Amino acid sequence: MDTAALDEIREAMGEARTLDLLALVAADLNRRFGSEASQDLAFDAHAMPGTAGLFGVRMLAGVCREVEAACQSGAALHHIESMRRFNNRF
């Protein structure tokens, strides 16, 4: 995690608002990737890297790009498990 990016957000918005935003991102991750049945997985994977990058979570952005590519090629199941492992860390 890029703590400098998170520190910038914390400085600009304050600790409480930053924590609120991180909670929203965590809830969004769970909503988007909590189920293997998501029919919009490619769309969701495309939407998340910008948010992840904003908070300095570049690893998540990279995994999302892999998931999107896998959806487009039909090989998404392996990457669904990657997203679940990442999501379970939070």
Residue pairs with C-beta under 8 A, 6 or more apart in sequence:
1 55
1 56
1 57
1 59
2 56
2 57
2 58
3 56
4 56
5 53
5 54
5 55
5 56
6 18
6 55
6 56
9 18
9 21
9 54
9 55
10 18
13 21
21 55
22 55
25 51
25 52
25 55
26 90
28 48
28 51
29 48
29 60
29 83
29 86
29 87
29 90
30 87
32 38
32 41
32 44
32 47
32 48
33 41
33 44
33 80
33 83
33 84
33 87
34 84
34 87
36 77
36 80
38 44
41 67
41 71
41 76
41 80
42 67
42 68
42 71
42 72
42 76
45 64
45 65
45 67
45 68
45 71
45 79
45 83
46 64
46 68
48 60
48 61
48 64
49 60
49 61
49 62
49 64
49 65
50 61
52 58
52 60
52 61
52 64
53 61
59 86
60 86
63 79
63 82
63 83
63 86
64 83
66 79
66 82
67 76
67 79
67 80
67 82
67 83
70 76
70 78
70 79
71 79
